[in-house]
Amino acid sequence: MKSVVVFCGSSEGLEREYTAQAYALGRFLAKQHIRLVYGGAKIGVMGKIAQGALDVGGTVIGVIPEFLKKKEVFHDSLSRLIVTQNMHERKLKMHELSDAIIMLPGGYGTLEEFFEMLTWSQLGLHQYPIGILNTNGFYDELLAMLRKMVGKGFVAQESYTMVMEDTDIEKLIDKMENYRPLPLPKWINKEQL
């Protein structure tokens, strides 16, 4: 992995561990010479992961749509800030700049970004490793819901196993570094991509 896009909240949440682990992940990625791509804000969980990487000399690229630039208070000390026209362009640019995906605690926007990238993987549009840093069990219920989708026949077991999860940063990164993508689903061929 050379460049990881991290989806996370522009709020800090109610538990200090959310921002503390985000800051630690930023530091860890930078020390591993892995570039951080994220939503561009200097507030919330987003701000902490960026600051963690920047504090140890990491490369951090923020991608933010014009209409959120002021609302989310963009980080003005980044290696690079890319301003897009809209949310769709933002996600596409984040995808283009990364080769792996991690989700930290966040809200609706975090889930929406993560699930679009997960869907793209399921459809064979990319083969990036996809991870959830499950801080303090934040995503336990979400993971249970995904297992329910498998059990009820809406998600294939193979698609479920595309998502790697851990509460420990180093263990999650190790899983992602060792990820081997599954073959394309039988109902998609390379000519369709």
N, C-alpha and C positions, 0 to 999 in steps of 0.2 A: 504494500500500500504506500502510495506516495502522497495522496491528497484525499482527505476525508471531509465529506459534508456532514455537519452536525445540525440536526433539527432539534430545537428546544424553545422554551418559553421566553418571552420578553418580560415576564413577571418573575419574581424570586420564589414564589410559593411560600408556604407557611412553615417549612422545615429548613433550618440552616444547612442541612446536609445536601440539599439540592444544589445550592450555589457552591458549596465547598467541594463537592465531587466534580462539578463542572470545571471549576478552577483547576483542580488536580488533573482532570483529563486534558485540558488545554496544555498544561505544563508537560504532561507525559507525551502527548503528540509532538510537541516542539522538540523535546529531548530525543525523540526517535526520528527527527528530521521529516516528519509527516506534516504537510501543509494543511492548515485548517481553513475550510470554507464554511461560512455560516451566514446568518441573516443580517449582519451589519450593525446591530444595535449595541449601545454601551450600557444598557440597563438589563436587569433581570438575569436569568440563567445565561442568556446570550452574552451579555457583557462580561460575565465571570469567566466563561470558557475562553473568550478572546483575550482577556487580560492575563489569564494563566499562561497562554502561549506567548503573548508579547513579552511578559516579564522575564522569560528565559530566551529571548531572541528568536522566537518562532515566526514563521511566515503565516500571516492571517489575511484572508480575502473575505471582505464583507460584500454581500449582494442584497440590495434593498430596493424596492420599488419607490418611485418618486413620491407617491402619496403617503408612504410610511416614513420617509426620510426624517421629517420633523417629529412626527408622533412618537416614534420609537427612539428618538434621540440617537442618531447615528454616531458610531465610534470614530473619532477624528485622528486616531493614532495607528490605524491599520496599515498593513503593507500595501493594500490596494482596496479601494471602495468602488464597487460597480453599481451604478444606478440604472434600474430597468424601468420600462414603461408600465409594467403591470406584474401581477403575481405569477401568471403563467410564464412570462419571460424570465422571471426570477428563478423559478424552479428549473427551467431548462438550462439556464446559465450555471446554476449550482451543479446540476448533473454533468454538464460539459467540463466543469473544472475539477471533478472528483473521480475517484475510482473505488470509493467505499462510502457507506452510509451508517451513521450512528444516530439514534434517537435518545435524548435525555428527557427529563420531565418537562411538560409543557401542556398547552391547552388544545383547542380545536385546530388552530393553524399547524401546530406541531404534528398532530395526528394526520391531518390532511396531506401535508408534505410527505410524511413517512409512507403513508399508504399508497400515494401515487407512485412513489419510487418502487415500493414492493410490488405493486401491480405491474409496472413496467418490467420488473425482473421476471415475474410469473409469465408474462407474455413473450419473454425472450428478447426484449429491447435492450437489456444490459445484463451483465453477469457479475455485478459488484457484490462483495460481501455486505450483508445488512445486519447491523447489531442494535440491540437495545441495552443501554446501561440502566439497569433496573434499580435505581437508587432507593434504598429503604423500602423495597417492594412496591414502588409507585405503579408499576405496570403489571402487577400480579393478576388483577381482574381482567385486564386486556388480554393477557396471555391465556387465561382460562377461557375467555370468549373465543379466541382463535382455535383453541383445542375443541371447543364446542362446535365451531364451524366445520372442523374436520370430522368430528363424530356424527354430525347431521348431514354430511355429504356435500357441503358447499365449498370446501377447500380440500384439495388433495393433500395427503400426508407429506408428499414431496415438497409441496409449496410451503407447508408449515415449517419444514426443516430448513428452509432458506433463511429463516430468522434465527440469529444467534443471540442469546441473552445471558447476561451475568450481572452480578452486583459488584464485581471486582474489575477495575479498569484493565489491569495487566492480563487477567484471564480472558476478558472479552476481546482485547486486541489480539491475543494469541489465537483464539478461535477464528477470528476474522482473517488473520494472516495465513492460516492453514485451510481456509475455505476452498473447496473444490466445487465449482458450479455443476448443477445437474444438467443432463442433456435437455435440449428444447422439448417442450411438450409435444406429444404425437400429433396434435391438431394444428401445429404451427411448423412451417418449414422455412429454411433460411431465405428462400426466394421471396417470401412474404414480408421480410423485415426491411 
